Amino acid sequence: MSALVVVAAGPGSSLQDTGRIGWLRHGVSRAGAFDRRYQAAANILVGNDPGLACVEMTLAGDSYRLDAESALVAFAGRFRLRIDGEDAAPFRAHLLHRGQTLSVGPAEGEVRGYLAIAGGFDLAPVLGSLSTHVRTGIGPLGGRALRAGERLPLHQARAPARPPLAIDPALLVRPPAALRVMLGPQDGHFTPEGIATLFGARFRVTADADRMGYRLAGPPIAHALGYNIVSDGIPPGAIQVPGDGQPILLGPDRQTTGGYPKIGCIIGPDLGLLAQASPGQELTFRQVGIEEATAAELAERRFIAGLAGRMRPAGAAGLDSGLLLEANLIDGVIDMNAPEWRGGNEEAGQ
């Protein structure tokens, strides 16, 4: 059977699609891709639906060998990419042939990236999804992270007959900004000063940060009614504040219920910013209302729906000026009128 063989896997690499929908009431976390833009871009580059399962990598990348006639692959993320040891560009599709090796990583200035392959992976969904939730062991491949020696079966034995596409990564970048937050549902459990701290202070991402949640360090957020509540549902992006006053930002692998009060919730479109935040990075928050949050979500959906129209032919070499500059292939300039160059040209008879 045609497959993508895992030669080496980073500790945070797993299969993720748009998530496991409809199971929260049964205590099953949704999981799913942390950065929706990058997941969608990788898929569209190879002709897939935006929400198809990709390999999500975190900080450290993976290495794969193709055991199929051919395949079209694309990686979205600022990681170093190589094919058979030669540098290759992310944010564009590449044609692989049997036996070729694709190596990804490490990350360069970001945290997460996504590998898509045309046609997707031929694995049985678990509760309607190929997303992996490692803590509960739910998902394909036993619900665990990828490991060396794994064979990821493919739906297609050969690459589709289509020219490779590329996208300018600048189109996908989210400018650094305060994370937009809607207050509630337990904002009444905090003092006015505590709420002012959330929106006025700077918080640092600690090393205790993963797909389940990010623990932050900063000035404590003051409670007004204690820090225990009757456990209730937790949406993605919820900001829990335990007894020490240090906020916890909950991600796609969050628990389904919790007993710490939630001062607010990061809006969906800004979860991609959180997904790319690394330990030591500072975060700030800005309060928004339902109108701005809804408008932002609709704008993000339109953006993802329009990504296909932003693709362009990659060209024979798949290079453009932006990618060349990103690769730092130019490290200086020469003044051809300088005496040393005029002399050299004259001696050469030029």
C-alpha positions as CSV (number, residue, x, y, z in Angstrom):
1,M,0.0,0.0,0.0
2,S,1.2,3.5,-0.9
3,A,2.4,5.3,2.2
4,L,4.4,8.2,3.7
5,V,6.9,6.5,6.0
6,V,8.0,8.4,9.2
7,V,11.8,8.3,9.4
8,A,12.0,10.6,12.4
9,A,9.2,12.5,14.3
10,G,9.3,15.5,16.6
11,P,7.7,15.1,20.0
12,G,4.7,17.3,19.1
13,S,3.9,15.8,15.7
14,S,0.4,14.5,15.2
15,L,-2.4,14.2,12.7
16,Q,-5.0,17.0,12.9
17,D,-8.0,18.0,10.8
18,T,-10.7,20.5,11.8
19,G,-11.5,18.5,14.9
20,R,-14.0,16.1,16.4
21,I,-17.3,17.9,16.4
22,G,-20.4,16.9,18.4
23,W,-18.8,14.9,21.2
24,L,-18.1,17.5,23.9
25,R,-21.2,16.5,25.9
26,H,-19.7,13.0,26.1
27,G,-16.5,14.4,27.6
28,V,-14.5,14.1,24.3
29,S,-12.3,17.1,23.4
30,R,-12.5,18.4,19.9
31,A,-8.7,18.6,19.2
32,G,-8.0,19.7,15.7
33,A,-5.4,22.0,14.0
34,F,-4.3,24.8,16.3
35,D,-3.5,27.2,13.3
36,R,-6.4,27.1,10.9
37,R,-4.8,29.4,8.3
38,Y,-1.7,27.3,7.9
39,Q,-3.6,24.0,7.9
40,A,-5.9,25.4,5.1
41,A,-3.0,26.8,3.1
42,A,-1.1,23.5,3.1
43,N,-4.1,21.6,2.0
44,I,-5.1,24.1,-0.8
45,L,-1.5,24.1,-2.2
46,V,-1.9,20.3,-3.0
47,G,-5.6,20.5,-4.1
48,N,-7.2,19.2,-0.9
49,D,-10.2,20.6,0.9
50,P,-9.0,23.2,3.5
51,G,-9.9,21.0,6.5
52,L,-8.4,17.7,5.5
53,A,-6.0,16.1,8.0
54,C,-2.4,17.3,8.0
55,V,0.6,16.5,10.1
56,E,0.9,19.3,12.7
57,M,4.5,19.8,13.9
58,T,5.6,21.8,16.9
59,L,9.1,23.4,17.1
60,A,10.9,20.3,16.0
61,G,10.1,18.9,12.6
62,D,9.9,15.4,11.1
63,S,11.5,13.4,8.3
64,Y,9.5,11.2,5.8
65,R,10.3,8.8,3.0
66,L,7.8,8.3,0.2
67,D,6.7,4.7,-0.5
68,A,4.5,5.5,-3.5
69,E,4.9,6.1,-7.2
70,S,4.7,9.9,-6.6
71,A,3.0,12.4,-4.4
72,L,2.4,16.2,-4.2
73,V,3.2,17.6,-0.8
74,A,3.2,21.1,0.7
75,F,4.4,22.5,4.0
76,A,2.9,25.7,5.6
77,G,5.1,27.1,8.3
78,R,8.4,28.9,8.9
79,F,10.4,25.7,9.3
80,R,13.5,24.6,7.3
81,L,12.5,22.2,4.5
82,R,14.7,19.8,2.6
83,I,14.2,17.2,-0.1
84,D,16.9,14.6,-0.4
85,G,19.2,17.0,1.5
86,E,18.6,20.0,-0.8
87,D,16.8,23.1,0.5
88,A,13.2,23.4,-0.6
89,A,10.7,26.2,-0.1
90,P,7.8,26.0,2.3
91,F,4.5,27.5,1.3
92,R,4.6,25.8,-2.1
93,A,3.8,22.3,-3.5
94,H,6.6,19.8,-4.3
95,L,6.5,16.7,-6.4
96,L,8.1,13.7,-4.7
97,H,9.0,10.4,-6.3
98,R,9.3,7.0,-4.7
99,G,12.2,6.8,-2.2
100,Q,12.7,10.5,-1.9
101,T,13.0,12.0,1.6
102,L,11.3,15.1,2.9
103,S,12.8,16.6,6.0
104,V,11.2,19.4,8.0
105,G,12.6,21.6,10.8
106,P,13.5,23.0,13.1
107,A,11.1,26.0,13.3
108,E,12.5,29.4,12.5
109,G,10.6,32.1,14.4
110,E,7.3,30.3,14.7
111,V,6.1,27.3,16.6
112,R,3.7,25.2,14.4
113,G,3.6,24.1,10.8
114,Y,1.5,21.8,8.7
115,L,2.4,19.1,6.1
116,A,-0.3,18.2,3.6
117,I,-0.3,15.5,0.9
118,A,-2.6,15.4,-2.1
119,G,-5.5,13.1,-1.5
120,G,-4.9,12.9,2.2
121,F,-4.2,9.9,4.5
122,D,-6.2,6.6,4.1
123,L,-7.0,6.1,7.8
124,A,-10.2,5.3,9.5
125,P,-11.8,8.3,11.3
126,V,-12.3,7.9,15.0
127,L,-15.6,9.5,16.1
128,G,-15.8,11.2,12.8
129,S,-12.3,12.8,12.7
130,L,-8.6,12.0,12.0
131,S,-7.6,14.5,14.8
132,T,-5.3,13.1,17.5
133,H,-5.9,13.8,21.2
134,V,-2.8,12.4,22.8
135,R,-3.8,12.7,26.5
136,T,-6.9,10.5,26.0
137,G,-5.5,8.3,23.3
138,I,-8.4,9.2,20.9
139,G,-7.6,9.3,17.2
140,P,-6.0,7.3,14.4
141,L,-2.8,5.3,15.1
142,G,-4.0,4.6,18.6
143,G,-4.5,8.2,19.4
144,R,-0.8,8.9,19.9
145,A,1.8,11.2,18.4
146,L,3.7,10.1,15.4
147,R,6.8,7.9,15.8
148,A,9.6,6.7,13.7
149,G,8.8,3.6,11.5
150,E,5.1,4.6,11.2
151,R,3.5,4.1,7.8
152,L,0.8,6.7,7.0
153,P,-1.2,5.1,4.2
154,L,-2.2,7.4,1.3
155,H,-5.5,7.7,-0.7
156,Q,-3.5,8.3,-3.9
157,A,-0.7,6.1,-5.3
158,R,0.5,8.9,-7.6
159,A,0.5,12.7,-7.7
160,P,-2.4,14.4,-9.4
161,A,-1.5,15.9,-12.8
162,R,-1.5,19.6,-11.8
163,P,1.2,22.3,-11.8
164,P,2.7,23.0,-8.4
165,L,1.3,26.0,-6.7
166,A,2.8,28.5,-4.2
167,I,1.5,31.2,-1.9
168,D,3.3,34.3,-0.6
169,P,3.8,33.6,3.1
170,A,3.3,37.3,3.8
171,L,-0.4,36.9,2.9
172,L,-0.8,34.5,5.8
173,V,1.1,36.4,8.5
174,R,-0.9,37.9,11.3
175,P,0.8,41.1,12.5
176,P,1.7,40.9,16.2
177,A,-1.3,42.3,18.1
178,A,-3.1,42.0,21.4
179,L,-5.2,38.9,21.6
180,R,-8.9,39.9,21.3
181,V,-11.0,38.7,24.3
182,M,-14.7,38.6,25.1
183,L,-15.4,38.8,28.8
184,G,-17.1,35.9,30.6
185,P,-18.8,33.7,31.5
186,Q,-17.4,34.2,35.0
187,D,-16.0,37.7,34.8
188,G,-18.2,38.5,37.9
189,H,-15.8,36.3,39.9
190,F,-13.0,39.0,39.5
191,T,-12.5,42.4,40.9
192,P,-12.6,45.5,38.6
193,E,-8.9,45.7,39.3
194,G,-8.4,42.1,38.2
195,I,-10.2,42.7,34.9
196,A,-8.1,45.9,34.4
197,T,-4.9,43.8,35.0
198,L,-5.9,41.4,32.3
199,F,-6.3,44.1,29.7
200,G,-3.5,46.4,30.9
201,A,-0.6,44.2,31.8
202,R,1.9,42.1,29.8
203,F,2.1,38.4,30.4
204,R,4.9,36.0,29.5
205,V,4.4,32.5,28.0
206,T,6.0,30.0,30.3
207,A,7.6,26.7,29.3
208,D,4.4,25.0,30.5
209,A,2.7,25.5,27.1
210,D,1.2,22.9,24.7
211,R,-1.9,22.1,22.7
212,M,-3.9,21.7,25.9
213,G,-3.1,25.2,27.3
214,Y,-0.6,27.9,27.8
215,R,0.3,29.0,31.4
216,L,1.3,32.6,31.6
217,A,3.3,34.6,34.1
218,G,2.6,38.2,35.0
219,P,0.8,40.3,37.6
220,P,-1.8,38.3,39.4
221,I,-5.4,38.7,38.4
222,A,-7.5,39.3,41.6
223,H,-10.5,37.2,42.3
224,A,-13.6,38.6,43.9
225,L,-15.5,35.4,44.7
226,G,-12.8,32.8,45.1
227,Y,-11.3,30.6,42.5
228,N,-13.6,27.5,42.6
229,I,-16.8,27.2,40.6
230,V,-19.1,24.3,39.7
231,S,-17.4,22.8,36.7
232,D,-18.9,23.8,33.4
233,G,-18.0,23.7,29.7
234,I,-14.7,25.1,28.4
235,P,-14.6,26.6,24.8
236,P,-11.4,26.9,22.9
237,G,-9.5,30.0,23.9
238,A,-11.0,30.2,27.4
239,I,-8.9,32.0,30.0
240,Q,-9.0,30.2,33.3
241,V,-7.6,31.9,36.4
242,P,-6.7,29.5,39.2
243,G,-5.9,30.5,42.8
244,D,-2.4,32.0,42.1
245,G,-4.0,34.6,39.7
246,Q,-1.9,33.5,36.7
247,P,-4.0,32.9,33.6
248,I,-4.2,29.7,31.7
249,L,-5.1,30.0,28.0
250,L,-6.9,26.8,26.8
251,G,-6.1,25.4,23.3
252,P,-7.7,22.7,21.1
253,D,-6.7,19.8,23.4
254,R,-8.3,21.4,26.4
255,Q,-10.4,19.4,28.9
256,T,-14.1,19.7,28.2
257,T,-15.1,21.0,31.7
258,G,-13.3,22.8,34.5
259,G,-13.7,24.3,37.9
260,Y,-11.6,27.5,37.7
261,P,-13.5,30.7,36.8
262,K,-13.1,31.9,33.3
263,I,-12.5,35.6,33.0
264,G,-12.9,35.7,29.3
265,C,-12.3,33.9,26.0
266,I,-9.9,34.6,23.1
267,I,-11.9,34.8,19.9
268,G,-11.5,32.1,17.3
269,P,-9.5,34.1,14.7
270,D,-6.8,34.9,17.2
271,L,-6.1,31.3,18.2
272,G,-3.7,31.1,15.3
273,L,-1.6,33.9,17.0
274,L,-1.6,31.9,20.2
275,A,-0.6,28.7,18.3
276,Q,2.6,30.5,17.1
277,A,3.5,32.0,20.5
278,S,6.7,30.5,22.0
279,P,7.9,30.3,25.6
280,G,9.3,33.6,26.7
281,Q,7.1,35.6,24.4
282,E,5.0,38.4,25.8
283,L,1.2,38.5,25.2
284,T,-1.3,41.3,25.8
285,F,-5.1,41.3,25.6
286,R,-7.8,43.6,24.3
287,Q,-11.5,43.5,25.2
288,V,-14.0,43.2,22.3
289,G,-17.8,42.8,22.2
290,I,-19.9,40.4,20.3
291,E,-20.2,42.6,17.2
292,E,-16.4,42.8,16.7
293,A,-15.9,39.2,17.5
294,T,-18.5,38.0,15.1
295,A,-17.2,40.3,12.3
296,A,-13.7,39.0,12.9
297,E,-14.8,35.4,12.7
298,L,-16.7,36.0,9.5
299,A,-13.7,37.8,8.0
300,E,-11.4,34.9,8.9
301,R,-13.8,32.4,7.2
302,R,-13.9,34.6,4.1
303,F,-10.1,34.8,4.2
304,I,-9.7,31.0,4.3
305,A,-12.4,30.5,1.6
306,G,-10.4,32.9,-0.6
307,L,-7.0,31.3,-0.2
308,A,-7.4,29.3,-3.4
309,G,-7.6,32.5,-5.3
310,R,-4.3,33.7,-3.8
311,M,-2.3,30.7,-5.1
312,R,0.0,31.2,-8.0
313,P,2.0,28.8,-10.2
314,A,5.2,27.9,-8.4
315,G,7.4,27.9,-11.6
316,A,10.0,25.4,-12.6
317,A,12.3,26.1,-9.7
318,G,9.6,27.3,-7.3
319,L,11.6,30.4,-6.4
320,D,10.5,34.1,-6.2
321,S,12.2,37.2,-4.9
322,G,10.5,37.0,-1.6
323,L,11.8,33.4,-0.9
324,L,15.3,34.3,-2.1
325,L,15.4,37.2,0.3
326,E,14.1,35.1,3.1
327,A,16.9,32.6,2.4
328,N,19.5,35.3,2.9
329,L,21.2,34.4,-0.4
330,I,22.5,38.0,-0.8
331,D,24.9,39.1,1.9
332,G,26.3,42.3,0.4
333,V,26.6,44.6,-2.6
334,I,29.5,45.5,-4.8
335,D,30.4,49.0,-6.1
336,M,31.7,48.3,-9.6
337,N,33.1,51.9,-9.7
338,A,35.4,51.3,-6.7
339,P,39.1,51.5,-7.6
340,E,39.8,47.9,-6.8
341,W,37.1,46.7,-9.1
342,R,38.0,49.2,-11.9
343,G,41.6,48.0,-11.7
344,G,40.6,44.3,-11.7
345,N,38.4,44.8,-14.8
346,E,41.2,46.6,-16.6
347,E,43.7,43.9,-15.9
348,A,41.2,41.4,-17.2
349,G,40.9,43.4,-20.4
350,Q,37.2,44.3,-19.6
